Each structure stands twice: as C-alpha cells, then as structure tokens.
C-alpha cells in the first residue's frame, strides 16, 4: 500500500513511518527541514502553494497528515504562516486526496476548544482562543468542506521520546529534574496528555480502517500540568521538590492557552482496538522505552 505521512520526522509522524515500514508498506515520509529516519524521504513544504502537485506525485492511497506548525507562541506571532501551514495546506491536501480517492486522517488539536468546560466530546462546538487553535480549526473546516473520505483526529499535549531539536513537556520535565533544575508547572491548565506511541497506533487504525468523522484520540486521564509533572517525577524516581506550582499567567506566554482542553475519549474506547491509555500506564511505557 502506498502511504503518505506528512511531518514524517515529527514526534508522531516518525512513529507512524517506522511502524508502517516494518509492516512492508511503501511509506513516503514528508518533511521540510529534518530528514526522516524511516520511509522514503519526501520534501513537502506546507508553506508553499504547490502542495497539491507534490501530494499527487506520490499517488498515495492513505494520507496521515501530522505535519504543521505546532509552536503555539510562534503561531501567535506569525499568524499568516500558521494559517497557511495549518489551515490552507490542509485544504489543499484534502483536494488532492479526493481527486485520487485517498483517505485522509488529519491530526488536529484540543486547542480548537476555549477551555471553559473541559472533557470535550466530538460534538462539542470549537471556539479557539489562540491563532494555533484557529489555524487548526481552519484545517478541519476546509477538510470537511472538500468532502471525500476523511477523519479528524484530536489529541492533547503529545509527549514522547524523539525530536531532540524541540523537546516536549514530559521530556523537558525529565531533563530538568535530572539536572536539578526547577520546573514551573501551572496548576490551572488541564489537558489529556497523549503518549506519541499510543497516538500513532490509534492513528494507524483510523487510517487503515478508513474511519470517517471526528475522533478524540487523547490519553484517558484528565490532569493539570502540575500534577502531570508530579506523576512524571514519581515514575522516574526523581525529586519532586524542583516542581514549582504557578498560575499560568506567571509563565508570560505569548499566546493564550485554554484552561481546560481535556478531551472525552469514550468514542475511541468504544470504536478502536488500540485504546487510549490512562496516564500511569502511558508513563510506564514512556519510561520503559527510554532510548538513553
């Protein structure tokens, strides 16, 4: 099977490329700056207007669209770039996919919600409070308007090993506490932390089964950033005294974050064989698979 994975060197895309390559599929790993380690490296610049032809040249049967601009603060500062990469390019990929009869699984985000309620299910109305959330919601909208076979998959605060050039929250906590540095952790921001390897398995199932619609594919535990950091410290037997409880407003973030963007994963639990993981199980797996 011919498969295109955008963001093939990213935290999730690299896992998908590795798994599908092992299964003997012809995997095209789309990338912009960092060379993928698995699959056939395929230059795919989401900021350029010729993305449709680049996708058509691959002739994929399945597309998992993990690529995008995920730096929330940078999206706020470079709004037009975020709209192009996360929004417009997604619509163009959708058009190319429909013309070829390919199924698209689009990795969106919990940040399409305003965070006023939390535990959002797939029927909840999006209302993003940041440019990152708005640009990803634009991608969802353009994908749905194009039609064809597609799935919108929303995770929350993805973490895992990999991407040395841009550490994620969990990896940053581990490194900081091991180096005996302080970690400022917000007690008033809630999410559903999602292990990259677990997410990759869920995305693979959504794609191979060609499931359509919206699925929340986050971790199965709602937690604050503060408690998440404490759980990480406990799993890795690190001293939690370096974790400093703060209000989110003390972090001086450029972009506004939703206070509670946790997701309900009931639909995924009922539908998928690859179930969302509860936080203790996910952290055990995260620890067990440490590469260094």
Buried (B, 14 or more C-beta within 10 A) or exposed (E): EBBBBBBBBBBBBBBBBBBBBEEEBBBBBBBBEBEBBBBBBBEBBBEEEEBBEBBBEBEBBBBBBBBBBBBBBBBBEBBEBBBBBBBBBBBBBBBBBBEBEBBBBBBBBBBBBBBEEBBBEBEBEBBBBBBBBBBBBBBBBBBBEBEBBBBBBBBBBBBBBBBEEEBBBBBBBBEBBEEEEEBBBBEBBBBBBBBBBBBBBBBBBBBBEBBBEBBBBBBBBBBBBBBBBBBBBEBBEBEEEBBEBBEBEEEEBEBBBBBBBBBBBBBBEEBBEBBBBEBEBBBEBBEEEEEE
